[in-house]
Amino acid sequence: MKIAQYGTTIAVIHAIANGLHGLAHLEIPVPLSLLQSLFVGIVIFLIPIIAAVLLWTQFYRIGSWLLLSSMAGSVLFGLYNHFIAIGPDRVSQVAFEGWGLLFQVTAILILIVDGLGAGIGLWALRTIQEQEQGAL
């Protein structure tokens, strides 16, 4: 039960943080390529929702794997695009005012939230494994 609660909570926080970041992307504007848009739509938005739903079902192990993989993917995507790659999506290329301030703050917030989300996914998988080994 705690796995589903923690996983759902982090998925909701993740969705809010990424929604605000996406709004800043649109308002500034900071365009994404087609591949980036597909990654964001599938890995960053869709999969965490599916994971959260599955955590409440008999498919909670799959939900835990999806949570871990989507959050880890989001961390890597954000780290690379916001802090490593030189381009319009890099936080240092966006003015630190107005929508740019929201862009920069949410870019950092997303790293923190998604790092926690990956940790929750890993914790969930370990907890499930320990429970199954204890049942043997």
Protein Blocks (a to p, Z undefined) as FASTA:
>chain_A
ZZmmmmmmmmmmmmmmmmmmmmmmmmmpccddfklmmmmmmmmmmmmmmmmmmmmmmklm
mmmmmmmmmmmmmmmmmmmmmmmpgcfklmklpccehjlmmmmmmmmmmmmmmmmmmmmm
mmmmmmmmmmmmmmZZ
